[in-house]
Amino acid sequence: MLPARSNRRAWLQSLLYGPAALFSLEAFKAKRCDAAAAIGPNDNIKVTKLETFVLKNTWVFVKISTDAGVTGWGEMLKDDAKACAAGALEVADYLVGKDPRRVGFHWQAIHRGAFYRGGPIKTAISSGIDQALWDITGKVYGVPVHRLLGGPTRDRVRVYGQLSEKTGVNAMKVGVRGTKRSPFKYNEGQMFVEEVVERFKALREKVGKGVDIGIEFHGAVQPPTASVLIKALEPYHPWFYEEIVQALNVDVMAELARKTHIPIATGERVFTKWGFKEILEKRAAVILQPDICYAGGITELKIIAGMAEAYYSPLAPHNPQGPCSLAASLQIAASIPNFLIQERGDNEYSDLLAKPLPPVTNGHRPLLTEPGLGITIDENKLMAQVGEPRPYLARYDDDDGSVVDW
C-alpha cells in the first residue's frame, strides 16, 4: 500500500536516494532530468530561488528552482540585458515560497503589482519568468507545455531561416538594402529605390517561385520611402513586408498597409495584448510577430493568438534569441490554430543544450515532446558564455552624421 499523499515525496525520494534505492542516482538522472519523477501533480511544491544569467552575446536567461528539485528556464529581452536581469531578481521577493504552477496568477501579480505597468523591460521580466514557470509546470505534470494549452493543433512546425536542401527549409527573410546601405533617409531618391528593387529581383530570379521571401524593413525606413518601396517591390512577390515603419504610431503603419496587397507583418517591438489590440483593430498588419521574450511570455502569446484569430490573422513568432525562446515559441505553435511560421526555427543551439533538438526535415521542426519547454539547458555550457554583454551602439548617417534607426 502506498503512503499517504503528504509523505509521497519522501517515500519516492527514499527509493531514489536511500540505502534500499531501486536504482542509482546516476541512472535516475539519465532517466528523467530535474528530479521530475520525484513529485506528483498533487504534491506541494514551492519556489526556492530565482537566478539570472547575462551572456556575452546579450541573451538573458532566468532559472527558477524549487524545493522538489524541479527547475525551470526562460529567456528575456536581449536589449538592456543587465536591467532585465536585475529586474527579474526583484521579483524573487514575491515569487519565493509560492507554488510555481499558478502561472496565470503569477503573471497577473507581477504585471499588476507594479504601479508603472508594461514597457519593454518590465514585460520582458514577466516573459522570462513566465516561460520558466511553464517549464516547471510541464515537468511536474510530465507533459510538454502545449499539452497543457490544449494542443497539439498540428503535427509539425514550419520554420524559416537558411535555405537548405538538407533540411528542406524553403522560406527566408532578407533586409531591404541597396548596393551599399539600407534605406534610412527620409525620402530616398529614384536611383536608390531602383538599387533596392534590382537586388530583390535578382534574388527572386535566383531562388525561384518555390521559395517564400519576407522583406525586413526593421522599422528603420521612414514613411515616405517605405510608401515608394512597398509598391516598387510588389512585382517580385514578397511573402510579407515586416516592420515597414516603427510600431509607435500605428496609424502611420495602417495608412501604408492600405497601399499594398502584400501582407504587412509586425510585432517584435509590440508587447502585451493591449499593444496588439490596436494593431488588429486598425488593420495595421495581418501577420503578428510577438516575441515570447518581450511580449509577455507563453501566457500572453496564447491570448494574443486568440485575439488574432478573431481577425483571421496568423502568428509568426519573432525569435532572435536562444533555445528557450525557440522552445517556448514552438510550444505556442503547437497549441494555436492560427500559426504561420517560426523565425530562426532551424537553429540548433548545440552550444547551450545538453540534448540535441529533433532535426528539421522538409522545412518543419517536429513538435517538442519532452516535459516542460521540451529542452534541457546544459548549465556548464551556459556558464562558459556568461559575461559582459555587447556595448550599446548608435548608428549614424555617413553623409551628415545624424543619428538614424537600426
C-alpha positions in Angstrom: 0.0 0.0 0.0 1.3 3.4 -1.0 2.0 6.0 1.8 -0.3 9.0 2.4 -0.1 11.9 -0.1 1.8 14.1 2.4 4.5 11.5 2.6 4.6 10.6 -1.1 7.6 12.8 -2.0 9.7 11.5 1.0 8.8 7.9 0.0 9.7 8.4 -3.6 13.0 10.1 -2.6 13.8 7.2 -0.3 13.5 4.9 -3.2 15.9 7.0 -5.2 18.4 8.1 -2.6 18.1 5.8 0.4 20.1 2.7 1.2 17.4 0.5 -0.4 17.3 2.6 -3.6 15.8 0.7 -6.5 18.4 2.3 -8.8 21.4 4.6 -8.6 21.3 8.4 -8.6 23.2 8.4 -11.9 20.6 6.1 -13.5 17.8 8.2 -12.2 19.3 11.4 -13.7 19.7 9.7 -17.0 16.1 8.5 -16.9 14.5 11.9 -16.0 16.1 15.2 -15.6 15.3 17.8 -12.8 14.0 15.0 -10.4 10.6 15.5 -12.1 9.6 11.9 -11.3 10.1 12.6 -7.5 6.9 14.7 -7.3 3.4 14.1 -8.3 1.0 16.7 -9.7 -1.0 16.8 -6.5 2.1 17.2 -4.2 3.1 20.6 -2.7 5.9 22.4 -4.4 7.4 25.9 -3.7 9.9 28.2 -5.5 13.1 28.4 -3.5 15.3 30.6 -5.7 15.4 32.8 -8.8 18.7 33.4 -10.7 19.5 35.3 -13.9 22.4 35.0 -16.3 23.6 37.5 -18.9 25.6 36.1 -21.8 28.3 37.8 -23.8 26.0 37.9 -26.8 23.4 39.8 -24.7 21.0 36.9 -24.2 19.4 36.9 -20.8 18.4 33.7 -19.0 16.3 33.1 -15.9 16.4 30.0 -13.8 13.8 29.2 -11.2 14.5 26.4 -8.6 12.0 24.6 -6.3 12.1 22.5 -3.2 11.2 19.4 -5.2 14.4 19.7 -7.3 12.4 20.7 -10.5 13.9 23.7 -12.2 12.5 25.9 -15.0 14.3 28.0 -17.6 13.2 31.1 -19.6 14.7 34.0 -21.6 14.2 37.7 -21.5 14.7 40.6 -23.9 18.3 40.7 -25.2 18.5 44.6 -25.2 19.0 46.3 -21.9 20.3 42.9 -20.7 21.6 44.0 -17.3 18.4 45.9 -16.5 16.2 42.8 -17.3 18.4 40.5 -15.2 18.4 42.9 -12.2 14.6 43.5 -12.5 13.9 39.8 -12.5 15.8 39.3 -9.3 13.5 41.9 -7.6 10.5 39.6 -8.5 12.1 36.9 -6.4 10.9 38.6 -3.2 7.3 37.9 -4.4 7.8 34.5 -6.0 10.0 32.6 -3.5 7.7 30.4 -1.3 4.9 30.3 -3.9 3.6 27.4 -5.9 5.1 27.8 -9.4 2.2 26.0 -11.1 -0.1 29.0 -10.6 1.3 30.5 -13.8 -1.6 32.8 -14.8 -2.0 34.0 -11.3 1.7 34.9 -11.1 1.6 36.7 -14.4 -1.2 38.9 -13.1 0.5 39.5 -9.8 3.8 40.5 -11.4 2.1 42.7 -14.0 -0.5 44.4 -11.8 1.7 44.5 -8.8 3.7 47.3 -10.4 2.2 50.8 -10.4 4.0 51.6 -13.7 3.0 48.7 -15.9 4.2 47.5 -19.2 7.1 48.7 -21.2 9.9 46.6 -22.7 11.9 45.8 -19.6 9.0 45.1 -17.2 7.3 42.9 -19.8 10.5 41.2 -20.7 10.9 40.3 -17.0 7.4 38.8 -16.9 8.1 36.9 -20.2 11.2 35.1 -18.9 9.7 34.2 -15.6 6.5 33.0 -17.3 8.5 30.7 -19.5 10.3 29.2 -16.5 7.1 28.7 -14.6 5.5 26.9 -17.5 8.7 24.8 -17.9 8.4 23.7 -14.2 4.6 23.0 -14.5 5.1 20.8 -17.6 7.8 18.9 -15.9 5.6 18.3 -12.8 2.8 17.0 -14.9 5.1 15.1 -17.2 4.0 16.7 -20.4 5.2 19.3 -22.9 3.6 22.8 -22.3 1.5 22.6 -25.5 -0.4 19.7 -23.9 -1.4 22.0 -21.0 -2.5 24.6 -23.5 -4.9 22.4 -25.4 -2.6 21.1 -28.1 -1.3 19.8 -30.3 -3.1 21.6 -33.1 -0.6 20.4 -35.7 1.9 17.6 -36.2 5.0 19.7 -37.1 6.0 23.4 -37.2 7.2 25.1 -40.4 10.3 27.2 -39.9 12.3 29.8 -41.9 16.0 30.6 -41.9 18.7 29.4 -44.1 17.6 27.8 -47.4 18.8 24.2 -47.4 18.2 21.0 -49.4 19.3 19.0 -46.4 16.7 20.5 -44.0 14.1 21.4 -46.7 13.8 25.0 -45.4 12.2 26.9 -48.3 11.4 30.2 -46.6 13.7 33.1 -45.7 13.8 36.7 -44.8 16.1 39.4 -46.1 16.7 43.0 -45.3 15.7 45.8 -47.6 19.0 47.2 -48.9 20.7 49.0 -51.8 24.2 48.1 -53.1 26.0 49.9 -50.2 23.5 50.7 -47.5 20.0 50.3 -46.2 17.3 53.0 -47.0 17.3 55.1 -43.8 17.0 58.6 -45.3 13.6 60.3 -45.0 12.9 60.3 -48.8 15.2 58.2 -50.8 15.7 59.1 -54.5 14.8 57.1 -57.6 18.3 55.7 -58.1 18.5 54.2 -54.6 14.9 52.8 -54.8 15.9 51.1 -58.1 19.0 49.6 -56.5 16.8 48.0 -53.8 14.4 46.6 -56.3 17.1 45.2 -58.6 18.7 43.4 -55.7 15.5 41.8 -54.7 14.6 41.0 -58.3 17.9 39.2 -58.7 17.3 37.2 -55.5 13.8 36.2 -56.6 15.2 35.0 -60.0 18.0 33.0 -58.3 15.8 31.1 -55.8 12.7 30.8 -58.0 9.0 30.9 -57.2 9.1 28.0 -54.8 10.8 30.0 -52.0 8.9 32.3 -49.7 10.8 35.5 -49.1 9.9 38.1 -46.4 11.4 41.5 -46.6 12.5 43.1 -43.3 12.2 46.9 -43.2 13.1 46.7 -39.5 11.3 49.9 -38.6 14.3 51.8 -39.9 12.7 53.1 -43.1 10.9 56.4 -43.0 7.3 56.6 -44.2 7.8 58.5 -47.5 10.5 55.9 -48.6 8.5 53.0 -47.3 5.5 54.1 -49.3 7.5 54.0 -52.5 9.3 50.7 -51.8 6.3 48.7 -50.9 4.8 49.4 -54.3 8.1 49.1 -56.3 8.8 45.6 -54.8 5.3 44.2 -55.4 6.0 42.7 -58.9 8.6 40.3 -57.4 6.1 38.8 -54.9 7.5 39.3 -51.4 5.8 37.0 -48.9 5.4 39.8 -46.4 6.8 43.2 -45.5 8.0 43.3 -41.9 8.1 46.4 -39.7 7.6 48.8 -42.6 7.8 51.6 -40.0 8.2 51.8 -36.2 5.2 50.5 -34.4 5.0 53.5 -32.1 2.5 55.3 -34.5 0.1 52.6 -35.5 -2.0 54.9 -37.7 1.0 55.5 -40.0 1.5 51.8 -40.4 -2.2 51.3 -41.1 -2.1 54.0 -43.7 0.8 52.3 -45.5 -0.8 48.9 -45.2 -3.7 50.1 -47.2 -1.4 51.0 -50.2 -0.3 47.4 -50.9 -1.8 43.9 -51.3 1.4 42.4 -49.8 0.7 41.3 -46.2 2.2 43.6 -43.5 3.9 41.8 -40.5 4.8 43.5 -37.2 5.1 42.8 -33.5 8.7 42.2 -32.4 8.6 45.6 -30.6 4.9 45.4 -29.5 4.1 44.0 -26.1 1.1 42.6 -24.3 -2.4 42.0 -25.5 -3.1 45.8 -25.2 -0.4 46.6 -27.8 -1.6 44.1 -30.3 -5.2 45.1 -29.8 -4.5 48.4 -31.6 -2.6 46.7 -34.4 -5.5 44.4 -35.1 -8.3 46.9 -34.7 -6.6 49.3 -37.2 -5.6 46.6 -39.6 -2.0 47.9 -39.4 -0.8 44.4 -40.0 -2.2 41.0 -40.8 0.7 38.9 -39.6 1.6 39.2 -35.9 5.1 38.6 -34.8 5.1 38.8 -31.0 8.4 37.9 -29.3 7.9 35.4 -26.5 10.8 37.0 -24.5 9.3 40.5 -24.8 5.5 40.4 -25.4 4.6 38.7 -22.1 5.7 35.0 -22.4 3.7 31.9 -23.2 0.7 33.1 -21.2 0.3 36.3 -23.1 1.1 34.9 -26.6 -1.7 32.4 -26.2 -4.1 35.3 -25.5 -2.7 37.4 -28.4 -3.2 34.4 -30.7 -6.8 34.1 -29.7 -7.3 37.8 -30.4 -5.6 37.5 -33.8 -7.8 34.5 -34.7 -10.9 36.7 -34.4 -9.3 38.9 -37.1 -8.2 36.0 -39.3 -4.6 36.9 -38.6 -1.8 34.3 -38.1 1.2 34.4 -35.8 4.8 34.1 -36.9 6.7 34.5 -33.6 9.8 36.7 -33.6 13.0 35.0 -32.4 16.5 36.5 -32.4 17.4 34.8 -29.1 18.3 31.4 -27.8 17.0 27.9 -27.1 14.3 28.8 -24.5 12.9 31.4 -26.9 12.7 28.9 -29.7 11.3 26.1 -27.5 8.7 28.3 -25.9 7.7 29.6 -29.3 7.4 26.1 -30.6 5.0 25.2 -27.7 2.8 28.1 -28.8 3.0 27.0 -32.4 1.8 23.5 -31.3 -1.1 24.9 -29.4 -2.8 27.5 -31.6 -4.8 27.1 -34.8 -3.5 30.3 -36.5 0.2 29.7 -36.6 2.1 30.6 -39.8 5.8 30.0 -39.4 8.6 30.2 -36.9 11.6 32.6 -37.3 15.1 31.0 -36.8 13.4 27.7 -36.2 16.3 25.9 -37.9 18.8 27.0 -35.3 20.2 24.1 -33.3 21.7 25.8 -30.2 24.1 22.9 -29.6 26.4 25.3 -27.6 23.8 25.6 -24.9 21.8 22.4 -24.9 22.5 19.0 -23.2 20.4 17.2 -25.8 20.0 17.9 -29.5 16.7 19.3 -30.8 14.8 17.0 -33.1 16.1 17.8 -36.6 14.3 20.0 -39.2 13.1 17.9 -42.1 11.1 19.1 -45.1 11.2 22.6 -43.7 9.5 21.7 -40.5 10.6 21.1 -36.9 8.9 18.1 -35.1 7.0 19.0 -32.0 9.0 19.1 -28.8 7.6 16.3 -26.7 9.8 16.2 -23.6 8.1 17.7 -20.4 8.1 21.4 -19.9 9.6 23.5 -22.7 11.0 20.3 -24.1 14.7 21.2 -23.9 17.5 20.7 -21.3 19.9 23.6 -20.7 23.5 22.4 -20.1 24.5 24.7 -17.3 28.2 24.2 -17.8 27.9 25.3 -21.4 25.8 28.3 -20.4 28.1 29.4 -17.6 31.0 29.4 -20.1 29.2 32.1 -22.1 28.3 34.3 -19.1 30.0 37.7 -19.2 29.6 41.4 -20.2 27.1 41.9 -22.9 27.9 43.8 -26.1 28.1 47.5 -25.7 25.2 49.8 -26.6 25.7 51.2 -30.1 24.2 54.0 -32.1 24.1 54.3 -35.9 24.9 57.4 -38.0 24.3 58.7 -41.5 27.7 58.9 -43.2 26.7 61.9 -45.2 25.8 64.3 -42.4 26.5 62.5 -39.1 22.9 62.4 -37.9 21.5 59.5 -35.9 19.4 57.0 -37.9 17.4 54.0 -36.9 18.9 50.5 -36.8 
